[in-house]
Amino acid sequence: GLYKKAREGVIKGFTGITQEYERPHKPELVVSTHECTVQESTQKLVTLLEQEGIIPRSLRDVDLLPELYPSESTASDALRHEAESLKTLPISTVELQWVQVLSEGWAYPLRGFMREDEYLQTLHFNTLQSGMDGSYRENHSVPIVLSATAAEKDRLDGVSALTLTHEGKPVAILRRPEFYFQRKEERLARQFGTSNPNHPYSKQVLESGEYLVGGDLAVIERIRWDDGLDQYRLTPNELRRKFKELNADAIFAFQLRNPIHNGHALLMQDTKRQLLERGFKQPVLLLHPLGGWTKDDDVPLDVRMRQHQAVLDAGVLRREDTVLAIFPSPMMYAGPTEVQWHAKARMNAGANFYI
């Protein structure tokens, strides 16, 4: 390593070897690495950087994310009763998947579909401003938006709240709705780097309404799909509790929308090896296939889940320290821009390493 080369004289002026280490007179932070774990040492540094406003604040393992649906049935009944009195806006299945993403906390600190300022921040800077004074920037790279036609805008503009319906059923109330022009071409250029109408998600954008509508969401009840896979759809808070039960000191997430192949397995196995070598005692794998909309020629979710279970049954991955769950986001096929979103969402669920 570098220290060996410095001691052999290959590297000159190496601090602590051939050049004196100048101890700071008033250090802002002292980390005694012989008394702390790797994670504890790192967290002390991260906390200082957050306090100084150098990096955005992160969620602690003990934090519970705010969920946008009530925990009690009486509150759901009250929301349902209110929803029946409001004007309605029908949403697609993909938009319902985004309602689930938002309501469970994957996109925290978002509390609903993006308003125009949030939409433009995301398109231009891949971040969202947060905090009372907007002084913090949160990692967020993809628009999470709800479309509306010109006719729907004319019918609903000016209302204080509206009901979102899916296949005729009320699913959420959107409060303080804000309608604004979608800027489709700009969105495609910035999010996908192409305006090709044959791109699978671009096609959806081009066929959607001319306007977007943002606002705060109050979801009537937790989104369920009743497809035999709901037991895998763990929320960020449920995953955090699961990791705590497993005494995880590192959580490494693997995102995929295809069956696991040998290369995937080797990546996951090697990541665990590296974490153990770095001093972690109980690294846990979050095996987290994407469960929202995908192209028609992608492998269906139920088939992928059976294959993932077979991989665990075969012992390729250790069931004892693997959590298999479904990530509810639709797939946008947006390359590195989408990878950033996938990583941020898993961080909200407690992951601190991402493959």
N, C-alpha and C positions, 0 to 999 in steps of 0.2 A: 504494500500500500504506500501511500504518500509519506507516512512517518518513517517507514523503512528507507525510502529513497532519500529523505532528508538526513537521516542518521548516516547514510553512506556517502553523503556529500553530493548526491546527484541533483537535489533541489536546494538552492541557496535561499537564505533569508526566510526560513520557515518558522513561523511563530511558535514559540515553545521549545524549539530544538536549536536552531542556529540564530534565532532572533528572540530577544527578550519579550516575554509576555507582559504587557503593561496593565496591571490590575486597575480597574476603574475605582476612583475614590468614592463615588456615591452611585453604586449600581442601582438601576430601577428594579432589577430582579436578580435574585440568586437562586439557581436551581441546583440542589444537591443531588446529583444523579445517583449517588450510591445509596440514597435513602428513599428514592422514588422509583416507581415503575416507569417504563417508557411512556405509557399513556398519561400518567400523572405529571411527568416532566413536561410533556408536550402541552398538556392542558394549561399549565401555569403560564407558558409562553403565549398561548392563544388568548387566554384571559387578559393578559396585559395589553396585547395588541388590540383587542376589542375595546378595552377601557380607554385606550388612547385614540380610538376612532380610526385606527390604521386599517383594520379589516372589519367587515360586517359582523354583527353578533351572530352566534350560532346557537342552535338548540341544544340544551343539555340532555343527557340520557334520562334524567328524572322528569323532564318537562312533559306535560300532556298537551298535545295539539288541540286547539279548539275545533270541534266538529260542528257542522252546520245543520245537523238534524237533532231533534230532541231525544233524550234518553228515556222519557216516560210517555206512555200511550196517551195520557190525558193532554199533554202538550201537542202531540200529533193530531189529536181530535180537534183541538182549538185551531191549529193551522189549517186543517182540512176544511173546517167550517168557514174560516176566513177566505180560503181559496175559492170557495163556491160563490162568493159575492163579488169577485174581481173579474175583469176582462181577461181573456186568455190568449196565449201565444203558443201554438203547437211547436214541438221540437222533434228532431230526428233521433234515431237510436244512437248515432255517434254523439250528438249533443247531450243525450241522457248519460252517456259514458263520461262526458266532461263534468256533468252535474255530480256524478259519483266521485270523480277525482277531486273536485273542489270540496265537496261536503265531508270527505274523510280526512282532509288535511294534507294531501299529497302536494298541493300547490301553495301551502302556507308560505307567506302571510296573506295571500289572496283570500278574500271572503266572498267572492262571487265572480261572475263574468266581468272581464276587464272593461273599465271605462276608457275613454279615448286617451287620457294622459298615460294610463298604464299600458295601453296597446302600443303607443308610440315609443315609450321608454323601452319596451321589450323589443320592438322591431329595430330600433336604432342602437341600443346599448346592451341588449341581452341582460338587463337588470331591471329591478323595480326599486324605487325609492320607498323607504319605510321610516318609521319613527314619527314622533309628533312634529318634528321640524324637517322631516325628509332628509336627515343627515346621513342615514345609513342606506347602503345599496344592497339589495338582496339578489342573489343569483337567480335569474329567470330568463330563459332564452326563447321560449315559444309563446305565441299568442294563445290564450284560452278565451275564446270569444263565442258569442251567440249571434247568429245572423237573423235579419228580418228584411222582408220585402218593403218596397215603397208603400204599398197598400197597408201593410201591417204597421208601419211607422205612422202613417196618417191616422190610423184607427186608434193607436195606443199612445201616441206622443202626448205628454202632459199628465198622464196618470201617475199617482203616487206609488202604485204597486200593481203588479199583474201576476197572473198565474201561468206557470209553464205546464203544459200538458203533453203527455206522450201516449199516443194511440187512444186519445180521449180521456185519459186518467190524469188528474192533477198530481204533479210530483213535487212542485216547489213554488214558492212565492219569490218574485224578484222585486226588491224594494228600491225606491228612488231610481227607476230606470233612466238611462241616458242613451239616446239614439245618436249615432254619428256615422259618417260616410266610411265605407270599408277600405277604400284605397287598395283594391284587389291586386293591381299590377305591382305596386310597391311592396305589398305583403309577400307576393310570390318571389320577387327579386331578392328580398332580404332574408326570407325564411328558407327558400329552396335554391336560390341562385339560378332559377329558370322560370320562365312563364309558359313552358310547354304544356299545352292542355291535356296531353296524354299522361303526364305525371299523376299517379293515383290520387294523392291528396289535393294537388293543384286543381284537378278536375272538380272535386267537391267544392273548393273555394269559388271557382269560376261559375259554378251552377247555383251557388247560394245567393241570398238576397243582397241588394245593393248596400244595405246598411247593417251595422252591428248595434247591439244593445247591451250595455253593461249595467251592473247593479249588485246590491247585496243579496245573497241567497239565504232563504230560510226553507230548508228541504223538509217536506212533511214527514218522511220516515226514511230510514236507511234503505239504500237501493239494493234490491235483491233481484236475481235473474232466474231463480228456480230452474236451473239447468243441470242440477246434480253436482255443481262445482262451487257453490257458494261457501262451502266449508274452507276452501282455499283462499277466499277473498278476505284476507286479514287487513284491517286498517293499520295505519302507522302506529296508533296507540296500542293496538293488539300485538303488533310485531315487537314493539318496545318491551311490552310486558313479557312476551315469549323469550326475548333475548336475556332479560333479567333472570327469568326462571332457569335458563341454561348457564347462568354465571358467565356470560360472554364478556371478554375484555377487548375483543375486536370483532367487528361484523363486516364481512366482505361480501358485496352483492354482485351477482352475475345476472345481467339482462340478456334475454334471448327471445326470439320469436320463431325459432325453428327447433326441431328435435336436437337433443344433445348429441354431438359427435365426439370422436376421440380427441380432437384438438381442444374442444370445450373442456372436456374432463381433465386433460393435462393442465390447462390453464388454472382450473379451480384447485387441483391437487397441488400445483406448484405455488400458488398464492398462499395456501395454508402453510406449506413448508417455509416460505419466506417469513411469514408472520411469526411462526414459532421460533425461527432463528433470530428474529428481532426482539424476542423476549416476551411475547404474548403467551399466556398460559392456556387460554380457552377461546381460540378464534372460531367463530360460527359463520357458516355459509348461508346467505340468503339466496336461494335458488328462485329467481323471480321472473318467470315468463310473462311477457306482455299479454294481457287478456282482453284488450279492447279491439276495435275494428282493425282488420288487416285485409290485404288484397284477396280476391277470390281464389288465387292460385297458391296462397300460402297454406301451410298445414293447419287444419282446424285445431282450435284450442283443446277440445276434449281428447283428440288423438295425441297431441303433445303432452298433455298431463299424464296420460297412461304411459307414454314412453318415459317421462321423467320418473314416474314411480317405479318403472321396471329397472331404470338405472340405479335407483336407490336399493331396490330389492336385490340386485346383483352385487351390491357392495362396491360398485365403482366409486360412489361417494358415500361417506359415512352418515347413516341416518341419525346417529346420536348427536351430531353437531351440524346438521343441515336443516334449515327451515324451508319447506317448499310452499310457496304462496303465489297468488296471481296479482299482477300489477294491472289496475283497471284502465289504464290510459289507452286511447286509440293510437295506432301507429301512423306517423306522418311521413315517414321516408324522407327525413330532412337532414340526414347525414350528421356531421359533427354538431350542428345546432341542436338536433334532437338528443344526441348523446348527453349534452350538457343538461338538458331537462331531465333525462332519465337518472342521471347521477344526483341532481338536486333533490328529486322526489325520494330517492332511496335514503339520502341524508336525513330527510324529514322522518323517515321510519327508523332512524338510529344507526344506519350504516356509516362507517368511517373509512372504508376502502371500497373501491369500485373497479371491477374488471371491464 
